[in-house]
């Protein structure tokens, strides 16, 4: 019963409308893609290292010209590390995993992508197209750090998730027609 109530609270919090108070307490970024615009509110208090890292990449224009290179319908869209042609970009050193921040991988949240090493996240991120609580931290299982949520543009995320995909070398779920990140900037 308590788990059920917690899930309802998470849903209500994640679906609350955006307000001026929110704008004052959180950083907002716009992800301009070839498929449309996505606005994201960043959770700097809950994920300070992750947000600082992400904003450093944003301020350096690192994401401009990268693609969403992994798209899985009813799961998530991932981008921020490859150029068209699956050319990987060099990144800074990885950051610590902040998935114990009590934020959940619910629909519309943005999280850091990583390898099996929990402290391996660098620049790549993903947006949850559906709720993926199995990606959360739990005792003995490191999770994926949630560091923000989409406040407008989920229709763009949903559209990207429907892209036709193909295998590209060792990579699967690569959109057949590249979906580019044209720019990410602070608002």
Phi and psi restraints in degrees (value plus and minus 20) as a CYANA .aco file:
   2 UNK   PHI     -81.7   -41.7
   2 UNK   PSI     -57.9   -17.9
   3 UNK   PHI     -83.2   -43.2
   3 UNK   PSI     -61.2   -21.2
   4 UNK   PHI     -81.8   -41.8
   4 UNK   PSI     -65.1   -25.1
   5 UNK   PHI     -83.4   -43.4
   5 UNK   PSI     -60.7   -20.7
   6 UNK   PHI     -81.0   -41.0
   6 UNK   PSI     -62.6   -22.6
   7 UNK   PHI     -84.1   -44.1
   7 UNK   PSI     -59.7   -19.7
   8 UNK   PHI     -82.6   -42.6
   8 UNK   PSI     -63.4   -23.4
   9 UNK   PHI     -81.5   -41.5
   9 UNK   PSI     -63.0   -23.0
  10 UNK   PHI     -80.6   -40.6
  10 UNK   PSI     -64.3   -24.3
  11 UNK   PHI     -82.0   -42.0
  11 UNK   PSI     -67.0   -27.0
  12 UNK   PHI     -82.9   -42.9
  12 UNK   PSI     -61.0   -21.0
  13 UNK   PHI     -86.9   -46.9
  13 UNK   PSI     -59.9   -19.9
  14 UNK   PHI     -95.3   -55.3
  14 UNK   PSI     -39.8     0.2
  15 UNK   PHI    -123.9   -83.9
  15 UNK   PSI     -13.2    26.8
  16 UNK   PHI     -87.3   -47.3
  16 UNK   PSI     131.3   171.3
  17 UNK   PHI     -96.9   -56.9
  17 UNK   PSI     133.7   173.7
  18 UNK   PHI     -95.1   -55.1
  18 UNK   PSI     116.9   156.9
  19 UNK   PHI    -153.2  -113.2
  19 UNK   PSI     150.2   190.2
  20 UNK   PHI     -81.3   -41.3
  20 UNK   PSI     -56.9   -16.9
  21 UNK   PHI     -79.9   -39.9
  21 UNK   PSI     -60.2   -20.2
  22 UNK   PHI     -81.8   -41.8
  22 UNK   PSI     -61.8   -21.8
  23 UNK   PHI     -81.5   -41.5
  23 UNK   PSI     -54.6   -14.6
  24 UNK   PHI     -93.5   -53.5
  24 UNK   PSI     -50.9   -10.9
  25 UNK   PHI    -113.4   -73.4
  25 UNK   PSI     -29.9    10.1
  26 UNK   PHI    -158.6  -118.6
  26 UNK   PSI     131.2   171.2
  27 UNK   PHI    -100.4   -60.4
  27 UNK   PSI     124.5   164.5
  28 UNK   PHI    -138.4   -98.4
  28 UNK   PSI     115.3   155.3
  29 UNK   PHI    -146.2  -106.2
  29 UNK   PSI     133.3   173.3
  30 UNK   PHI    -132.1   -92.1
  30 UNK   PSI     107.1   147.1
  31 UNK   PHI    -122.1   -82.1
  31 UNK   PSI      86.6   126.6
  32 UNK   PHI    -112.5   -72.5
  32 UNK   PSI      97.3   137.3
  33 UNK   PHI    -136.9   -96.9
  33 UNK   PSI     149.4   189.4
  34 UNK   PHI     -89.6   -49.6
  34 UNK   PSI     -29.0    11.0
  35 UNK   PHI    -124.6   -84.6
  35 UNK   PSI     -25.6    14.4
  36 UNK   PHI     117.9   157.9
  36 UNK   PSI    -191.0  -151.0
  37 UNK   PHI    -129.3   -89.3
  37 UNK   PSI     118.2   158.2
  38 UNK   PHI    -146.3  -106.3
  38 UNK   PSI     105.7   145.7
  39 UNK   PHI    -123.4   -83.4
  39 UNK   PSI     116.3   156.3
  40 UNK   PHI    -149.2  -109.2
  40 UNK   PSI     112.0   152.0
  41 UNK   PHI    -113.6   -73.6
  41 UNK   PSI     108.2   148.2
  42 UNK   PHI    -117.5   -77.5
  42 UNK   PSI     121.6   161.6
  43 UNK   PHI    -117.1   -77.1
  43 UNK   PSI      58.0    98.0
  44 UNK   PHI     -89.5   -49.5
  44 UNK   PSI     -49.1    -9.1
  45 UNK   PHI     -92.7   -52.7
  45 UNK   PSI     -60.1   -20.1
  46 UNK   PHI    -101.9   -61.9
  46 UNK   PSI     -50.0   -10.0
  47 UNK   PHI    -153.3  -113.3
  47 UNK   PSI      41.2    81.2
  48 UNK   PHI     -82.4   -42.4
  48 UNK   PSI     -62.5   -22.5
  49 UNK   PHI     -86.1   -46.1
  49 UNK   PSI     -63.6   -23.6
  50 UNK   PHI     -86.0   -46.0
  50 UNK   PSI     -65.4   -25.4
  51 UNK   PHI     -85.1   -45.1
  51 UNK   PSI     -63.3   -23.3
  52 UNK   PHI     -79.7   -39.7
  52 UNK   PSI     -63.8   -23.8
  53 UNK   PHI     -81.9   -41.9
  53 UNK   PSI     -68.9   -28.9
  54 UNK   PHI     -80.6   -40.6
  54 UNK   PSI     -65.8   -25.8
  55 UNK   PHI     -86.5   -46.5
  55 UNK   PSI     -50.7   -10.7
  56 UNK   PHI     -83.8   -43.8
  56 UNK   PSI     -64.0   -24.0
  57 UNK   PHI     -82.7   -42.7
  57 UNK   PSI     -60.9   -20.9
  58 UNK   PHI     -79.9   -39.9
  58 UNK   PSI     -69.8   -29.8
  59 UNK   PHI     -84.6   -44.6
  59 UNK   PSI     -46.7    -6.7
  60 UNK   PHI    -106.0   -66.0
  60 UNK   PSI     -17.7    22.3
  61 UNK   PHI      39.2    79.2
  61 UNK   PSI       6.5    46.5
  62 UNK   PHI     -79.3   -39.3
  62 UNK   PSI     -59.3   -19.3
  63 UNK   PHI     -98.0   -58.0
  63 UNK   PSI     -37.9     2.1
  64 UNK   PHI     -80.0   -40.0
  64 UNK   PSI     103.2   143.2
  65 UNK   PHI      69.2   109.2
  65 UNK   PSI     -19.5    20.5
  66 UNK   PHI    -103.8   -63.8
  66 UNK   PSI     158.5   198.5
  67 UNK   PHI    -150.4  -110.4
  67 UNK   PSI     143.7   183.7
  68 UNK   PHI    -103.7   -63.7
  68 UNK   PSI      86.1   126.1
  69 UNK   PHI    -118.5   -78.5
  69 UNK   PSI     -28.1    11.9
  70 UNK   PHI    -159.9  -119.9
  70 UNK   PSI      95.2   135.2
  71 UNK   PHI    -151.2  -111.2
  71 UNK   PSI      97.2   137.2
  72 UNK   PHI    -147.4  -107.4
  72 UNK   PSI      92.9   132.9
  73 UNK   PHI     -79.0   -39.0
  73 UNK   PSI     126.7   166.7
  74 UNK   PHI      40.0    80.0
  74 UNK   PSI       5.5    45.5
  75 UNK   PHI    -161.3  -121.3
  75 UNK   PSI    -101.1   -61.1
  76 UNK   PHI    -185.1  -145.1
  76 UNK   PSI     149.6   189.6
  77 UNK   PHI    -142.8  -102.8
  77 UNK   PSI     115.0   155.0
  78 UNK   PHI    -143.5  -103.5
  78 UNK   PSI     119.7   159.7
  79 UNK   PHI    -178.3  -138.3
  79 UNK   PSI    -192.4  -152.4
  80 UNK   PHI      76.4   116.4
  80 UNK   PSI     -14.8    25.2
  81 UNK   PHI    -150.6  -110.6
  81 UNK   PSI     -30.0    10.0
  82 UNK   PHI    -149.7  -109.7
  82 UNK   PSI     127.7   167.7
  83 UNK   PHI    -112.3   -72.3
  83 UNK   PSI     147.9   187.9
  84 UNK   PHI     -73.0   -33.0
  84 UNK   PSI     125.9   165.9
  85 UNK   PHI      66.4   106.4
  85 UNK   PSI     -11.4    28.6
  86 UNK   PHI      37.5    77.5
  86 UNK   PSI      22.0    62.0
  87 UNK   PHI    -110.7   -70.7
  87 UNK   PSI      94.6   134.6
  88 UNK   PHI     -97.4   -57.4
  88 UNK   PSI     118.7   158.7
  89 UNK   PHI    -109.5   -69.5
  89 UNK   PSI     127.7   167.7
  90 UNK   PHI     -95.0   -55.0
  90 UNK   PSI     122.1   162.1
  91 UNK   PHI    -143.5  -103.5
  91 UNK   PSI     151.3   191.3
  92 UNK   PHI     -95.7   -55.7
  92 UNK   PSI    -198.3  -158.3
  93 UNK   PHI     -82.1   -42.1
  93 UNK   PSI     129.8   169.8
  94 UNK   PHI     -86.9   -46.9
  94 UNK   PSI     144.2   184.2
  95 UNK   PHI    -132.5   -92.5
  95 UNK   PSI     148.4   188.4
  96 UNK   PHI     -93.3   -53.3
  96 UNK   PSI     132.7   172.7
  97 UNK   PHI    -101.6   -61.6
  97 UNK   PSI     105.7   145.7
  98 UNK   PHI    -130.7   -90.7
  98 UNK   PSI       7.8    47.8
  99 UNK   PHI     -89.2   -49.2
  99 UNK   PSI     -27.6    12.4
 100 UNK   PHI    -103.4   -63.4
 100 UNK   PSI      -4.5    35.5
 101 UNK   PHI     -98.4   -58.4
 101 UNK   PSI     -16.5    23.5
 102 UNK   PHI      49.0    89.0
 102 UNK   PSI      -5.7    34.3
 103 UNK   PHI    -111.8   -71.8
 103 UNK   PSI     129.7   169.7
 104 UNK   PHI    -135.0   -95.0
 104 UNK   PSI     128.1   168.1
 105 UNK   PHI     -98.9   -58.9
 105 UNK   PSI      53.5    93.5
 106 UNK   PHI    -118.8   -78.8
 106 UNK   PSI     145.7   185.7
 107 UNK   PHI     -70.2   -30.2
 107 UNK   PSI     110.0   150.0
 108 UNK   PHI      71.7   111.7
 108 UNK   PSI     -25.8    14.2
 109 UNK   PHI    -104.1   -64.1
 109 UNK   PSI     134.7   174.7
 110 UNK   PHI    -131.9   -91.9
 110 UNK   PSI     114.3   154.3
 111 UNK   PHI    -153.9  -113.9
 111 UNK   PSI     142.9   182.9
 112 UNK   PHI    -103.7   -63.7
 112 UNK   PSI     115.3   155.3
 113 UNK   PHI    -102.9   -62.9
 113 UNK   PSI     131.8   171.8
 114 UNK   PHI    -177.5  -137.5
 114 UNK   PSI     153.2   193.2
 115 UNK   PHI    -108.8   -68.8
 115 UNK   PSI    -185.5  -145.5
 116 UNK   PHI     -88.0   -48.0
 116 UNK   PSI     -37.0     3.0
 117 UNK   PHI     -98.4   -58.4
 117 UNK   PSI      97.0   137.0
 118 UNK   PHI     -76.8   -36.8
 118 UNK   PSI     -50.2   -10.2
 119 UNK   PHI    -121.0   -81.0
 119 UNK   PSI      22.9    62.9
 120 UNK   PHI    -134.8   -94.8
 120 UNK   PSI     -16.5    23.5
 121 UNK   PHI     -86.3   -46.3
 121 UNK   PSI     119.8   159.8
 122 UNK   PHI    -151.8  -111.8
 122 UNK   PSI    -102.9   -62.9
 123 UNK   PHI    -134.1   -94.1
 123 UNK   PSI     -48.5    -8.5
 124 UNK   PHI     -90.7   -50.7
 124 UNK   PSI     124.1   164.1
 125 UNK   PHI    -157.5  -117.5
 125 UNK   PSI     145.6   185.6
 126 UNK   PHI    -160.5  -120.5
 126 UNK   PSI     132.6   172.6
 127 UNK   PHI    -131.2   -91.2
 127 UNK   PSI     104.7   144.7
 128 UNK   PHI     -91.6   -51.6
 128 UNK   PSI      99.7   139.7
 129 UNK   PHI    -102.0   -62.0
 129 UNK   PSI     -43.0    -3.0
 130 UNK   PHI    -157.8  -117.8
 130 UNK   PSI     153.1   193.1
 131 UNK   PHI     -92.6   -52.6
 131 UNK   PSI     106.7   146.7
 132 UNK   PHI    -148.5  -108.5
 132 UNK   PSI      45.9    85.9
 133 UNK   PHI     -82.8   -42.8
 133 UNK   PSI     -40.3    -0.3
 134 UNK   PHI     -85.9   -45.9
 134 UNK   PSI     -33.4     6.6
 135 UNK   PHI    -109.6   -69.6
 135 UNK   PSI     -23.5    16.5
 136 UNK   PHI     -96.9   -56.9
 136 UNK   PSI     139.9   179.9
 137 UNK   PHI     -87.4   -47.4
 137 UNK   PSI     122.4   162.4
 138 UNK   PHI    -167.9  -127.9
 138 UNK   PSI     140.2   180.2
 139 UNK   PHI     -72.3   -32.3
 139 UNK   PSI     102.9   142.9
 140 UNK   PHI      65.1   105.1
 140 UNK   PSI     -25.2    14.8
 141 UNK   PHI    -150.2  -110.2
 141 UNK   PSI      85.1   125.1
 142 UNK   PHI     -87.2   -47.2
 142 UNK   PSI     120.6   160.6
 143 UNK   PHI    -122.2   -82.2
 143 UNK   PSI    -185.9  -145.9
 144 UNK   PHI    -128.7   -88.7
 144 UNK   PSI     108.1   148.1
 145 UNK   PHI     -90.4   -50.4
 145 UNK   PSI      96.9   136.9
 146 UNK   PHI    -100.8   -60.8
 146 UNK   PSI     111.0   151.0
 147 UNK   PHI    -153.9  -113.9
 147 UNK   PSI     -10.0    30.0
 148 UNK   PHI     159.0   199.0
 148 UNK   PSI    -199.7  -159.7
 149 UNK   PHI    -166.7  -126.7
 149 UNK   PSI     130.0   170.0
 150 UNK   PHI     -91.6   -51.6
 150 UNK   PSI     108.7   148.7
 151 UNK   PHI    -128.0   -88.0
 151 UNK   PSI     -35.5     4.5
 152 UNK   PHI    -179.7  -139.7
 152 UNK   PSI     126.8   166.8
 153 UNK   PHI      83.8   123.8
 153 UNK   PSI      -6.2    33.8
 154 UNK   PHI     -82.4   -42.4
 154 UNK   PSI     -46.7    -6.7
 155 UNK   PHI     -82.9   -42.9
 155 UNK   PSI     -52.3   -12.3
 156 UNK   PHI     -90.5   -50.5
 156 UNK   PSI     -63.4   -23.4
 157 UNK   PHI     -78.5   -38.5
 157 UNK   PSI     -66.6   -26.6
 158 UNK   PHI     -82.1   -42.1
 158 UNK   PSI     -59.2   -19.2
 159 UNK   PHI     -87.2   -47.2
 159 UNK   PSI     -64.9   -24.9
 160 UNK   PHI     -78.6   -38.6
 160 UNK   PSI     -59.1   -19.1
 161 UNK   PHI     -84.0   -44.0
 161 UNK   PSI     -38.0     2.0
 162 UNK   PHI    -111.7   -71.7
 162 UNK   PSI     -18.2    21.8
 163 UNK   PHI     -79.4   -39.4
 163 UNK   PSI     122.0   162.0
 164 UNK   PHI     -86.8   -46.8
 164 UNK   PSI     116.3   156.3
 165 UNK   PHI    -142.5  -102.5
 165 UNK   PSI     147.1   187.1
 166 UNK   PHI    -168.5  -128.5
 166 UNK   PSI     152.3   192.3
 167 UNK   PHI    -109.9   -69.9
 167 UNK   PSI     118.4   158.4
 168 UNK   PHI    -152.4  -112.4
 168 UNK   PSI      79.7   119.7
 169 UNK   PHI      40.9    80.9
 169 UNK   PSI    -143.0  -103.0
 170 UNK   PHI    -104.9   -64.9
 170 UNK   PSI     -22.8    17.2
 171 UNK   PHI    -117.2   -77.2
 171 UNK   PSI     115.8   155.8
 172 UNK   PHI    -132.5   -92.5
 172 UNK   PSI     144.1   184.1
 173 UNK   PHI      44.3    84.3
 173 UNK   PSI      12.8    52.8
 174 UNK   PHI    -109.7   -69.7
 174 UNK   PSI     104.0   144.0
 175 UNK   PHI     -73.6   -33.6
 175 UNK   PSI     113.8   153.8
 176 UNK   PHI     -81.6   -41.6
 176 UNK   PSI     -59.7   -19.7
 177 UNK   PHI    -127.7   -87.7
 177 UNK   PSI     100.0   140.0
 178 UNK   PHI     -75.1   -35.1
 178 UNK   PSI     115.6   155.6
 179 UNK   PHI    -126.5   -86.5
 179 UNK   PSI      87.0   127.0
 180 UNK   PHI    -108.5   -68.5
 180 UNK   PSI     126.6   166.6
 181 UNK   PHI    -114.6   -74.6
 181 UNK   PSI      87.5   127.5
 182 UNK   PHI     -98.4   -58.4
 182 UNK   PSI     -54.6   -14.6
 183 UNK   PHI    -187.9  -147.9
 183 UNK   PSI     123.3   163.3
 184 UNK   PHI    -146.0  -106.0
 184 UNK   PSI     106.3   146.3
 185 UNK   PHI    -160.7  -120.7
 185 UNK   PSI     137.6   177.6
 186 UNK   PHI     -93.8   -53.8
 186 UNK   PSI     129.7   169.7
